[in-house]
Amino acid sequence: MFISVLGRAAQISGIRLPLFLSRISAGFPSPAEDHIEANLSLDELCIRHPAATYFLRVLGSSMTGLGVYEGDTLVVDRALKPVAGMVVVAVVRGEFTCKQLAYEAGVPVLRAANPAYQDIRLGQDEELEIFGVVVHCIHKMPGV
């Protein structure tokens, strides 16, 4: 899975959108409430550290098991400390890649979330460079 950088979050406009606080039924329909309870800023929802947050586009399918698909937009925070289990964007052999961070015997491993892809194990002379932690994944719904 490769990544292309779209831009930094500090450039976001700050548009606020209506938020309905009533829950949405995914089973049987329920009557909708006709009023807006608050306004929601996608910046506030998705971005904690604007100066350290980037948007990256996914190219590939190695992370589909964790809901990351080709064409998705990742919100990546460089201010967060990566720990095992987090999905990260790393630079491996000069290329961006998105994988789940793990450790085996204290050595970092970048795990794919698709059985068609192998995990990435770095050679002894290679150093792992974590670009940032993926905090959100934005994708379109099928048919849109």
C-alpha positions as CSV (number, residue, x, y, z in Angstrom):
1,M,0.0,0.0,0.0
2,F,1.5,3.3,-1.1
3,I,0.4,6.8,0.0
4,S,0.3,10.2,-1.7
5,V,0.4,13.3,0.4
6,L,-2.6,15.6,-0.1
7,G,-1.8,18.4,2.3
8,R,-1.4,19.7,5.9
9,A,-4.5,20.2,8.1
10,A,-3.5,23.7,9.2
11,Q,-4.9,24.8,5.8
12,I,-8.5,23.7,6.6
13,S,-11.3,26.3,6.4
14,G,-13.1,25.7,9.7
15,I,-16.5,25.1,8.1
16,R,-19.1,24.1,10.7
17,L,-21.9,21.6,9.7
18,P,-25.2,20.8,11.4
19,L,-25.2,17.9,13.8
20,F,-28.3,16.1,14.9
21,L,-27.8,14.6,18.3
22,S,-30.5,12.1,17.9
23,R,-29.2,8.6,17.2
24,I,-29.6,7.0,13.7
25,S,-31.3,3.6,13.6
26,A,-29.5,1.1,11.5
27,G,-32.3,-1.4,12.1
28,F,-35.9,-0.4,12.1
29,P,-36.6,3.2,11.1
30,S,-37.4,5.6,13.9
31,P,-39.1,9.1,13.7
32,A,-36.5,11.8,12.9
33,E,-36.2,14.9,15.0
34,D,-36.6,18.0,13.0
35,H,-34.2,20.3,14.8
36,I,-30.4,20.6,14.9
37,E,-28.9,20.4,18.4
38,A,-25.4,21.7,17.6
39,N,-22.9,22.5,14.9
40,L,-20.0,20.2,14.2
41,S,-16.6,21.2,12.9
42,L,-14.9,18.4,11.1
43,D,-11.6,20.1,12.1
44,E,-12.5,19.7,15.7
45,L,-13.8,16.1,15.2
46,C,-10.8,14.8,13.3
47,I,-7.8,17.1,14.1
48,R,-6.2,17.5,17.5
49,H,-2.8,19.0,16.3
50,P,-3.5,21.0,13.2
51,A,0.2,22.0,12.6
52,A,1.2,18.3,12.8
53,T,-1.7,16.7,10.9
54,Y,-1.7,15.7,7.2
55,F,-4.1,14.2,4.7
56,L,-2.8,11.4,2.6
57,R,-4.5,9.3,-0.1
58,V,-4.3,5.5,-0.1
59,L,-3.0,3.6,-3.1
60,G,-3.4,-0.2,-2.7
61,S,-5.3,-2.7,-0.7
62,S,-3.0,-4.1,2.0
63,M,-5.0,-2.7,4.8
64,T,-8.6,-3.7,3.8
65,G,-8.9,-5.9,6.9
66,L,-8.9,-2.7,9.0
67,G,-11.3,-0.8,6.8
68,V,-8.7,1.1,4.8
69,Y,-9.4,1.0,1.0
70,E,-7.8,2.2,-2.2
71,G,-8.7,5.9,-2.7
72,D,-9.4,6.5,1.0
73,T,-8.1,9.7,2.7
74,L,-6.1,9.2,5.9
75,V,-5.9,11.8,8.6
76,V,-2.4,11.4,10.0
77,D,-1.2,13.0,13.2
78,R,2.6,13.4,13.5
79,A,2.4,14.7,17.1
80,L,1.2,11.3,18.5
81,K,3.7,8.8,19.8
82,P,3.2,5.5,17.8
83,V,2.8,2.4,19.9
84,A,2.1,-1.3,19.0
85,G,-1.3,-1.9,17.5
86,M,-1.7,1.6,16.0
87,V,-2.0,2.1,12.3
88,V,0.9,4.2,11.1
89,V,2.3,5.8,8.0
90,A,5.9,4.8,7.7
91,V,8.7,5.5,5.3
92,V,10.2,2.2,4.1
93,R,13.0,2.2,1.5
94,G,12.1,5.7,0.5
95,E,8.4,5.1,0.1
96,F,5.3,5.9,2.2
97,T,3.4,2.9,3.4
98,C,0.4,2.4,5.7
99,K,0.6,-0.6,8.1
100,Q,-0.2,-1.7,11.7
101,L,2.8,-1.3,14.0
102,A,3.9,-4.4,15.9
103,Y,7.0,-5.7,17.6
104,E,8.5,-9.2,17.6
105,A,11.3,-9.7,20.1
106,G,11.6,-5.9,20.4
107,V,12.1,-5.5,16.6
108,P,9.4,-3.4,14.8
109,V,7.2,-5.1,12.2
110,L,4.8,-3.4,9.9
111,R,1.8,-5.7,9.6
112,A,-0.5,-5.8,6.6
113,A,-4.3,-6.3,7.2
114,N,-4.9,-8.3,4.1
115,P,-3.6,-11.9,3.8
116,A,-2.6,-11.3,0.2
117,Y,0.2,-9.1,1.4
118,Q,3.3,-9.9,3.5
119,D,4.3,-8.0,6.6
120,I,7.3,-5.7,6.3
121,R,10.4,-6.7,8.3
122,L,13.3,-4.4,8.1
123,G,16.8,-5.6,7.6
124,Q,19.5,-5.1,10.2
125,D,20.9,-2.0,8.5
126,E,17.4,-0.4,8.0
127,E,15.9,2.0,10.4
128,L,12.1,2.4,10.8
129,E,10.9,6.0,10.2
130,I,7.3,6.6,11.3
131,F,5.8,9.6,9.5
132,G,2.7,9.6,11.8
133,V,-0.2,7.8,13.3
134,V,-3.4,7.3,11.4
135,V,-6.3,8.8,13.5
136,H,-9.1,8.7,10.9
137,C,-9.9,7.1,7.6
138,I,-12.4,8.7,5.3
139,H,-13.9,6.8,2.5
140,K,-16.9,7.0,0.2
141,M,-19.7,4.5,0.5
142,P,-20.3,2.1,-2.3
143,G,-22.4,3.5,-5.2
144,V,-21.6,7.1,-4.5
